[in-house]
């Protein structure tokens, strides 16, 4: 994934536990996971630099529940998602691909994740949001494209559509 990060693309995977983080690794290790070459030389990882980078993400993105040395699995789902989002947004990517970024999160974490995505958009990051959550789509999207049965069945500017129309297309009608 380092090539993706180098190309200016951030990603928030659909399953944060399976594809976004390695639970037994420390927060700092997860923070540098997709940019390991920036933190290593001659095959050795600069732990101090990695921990400082993780602390910057923790402070900037309000990740609560652990220090850089804590196992990431000890974080709540919302704080794990904020760390994943933070490691992708810290360098202001050109594009952010976010799949179900708020799935399974409590209301406060949803608001924090959504605000960070909107901030990235305001700062010029193009956001590709993949979601089944109509509230999330209506809150975050400028344009909506509905895929049903493997094909794009509907495309519209968000201000020219509504919940019912999007929902009907999502259901294949």
Secondary structure, 3 states (H helix, E strand, C coil): CHHHHHCCEEEECCCHHHHHCCCCCEHHHHHHHHHHHHHEECCEECHHHHHHHHHHHHHHCCCCCCCCCCEHHHCCHHHHHHHHHHHHHCCCCCEEEEECCCCCCCHHHHHHHHHHHHHHHHCCCEEEEECCCHHHHHHHCCEEEEEECCEEEEEEEHHHCCHHHHHHHHCCC
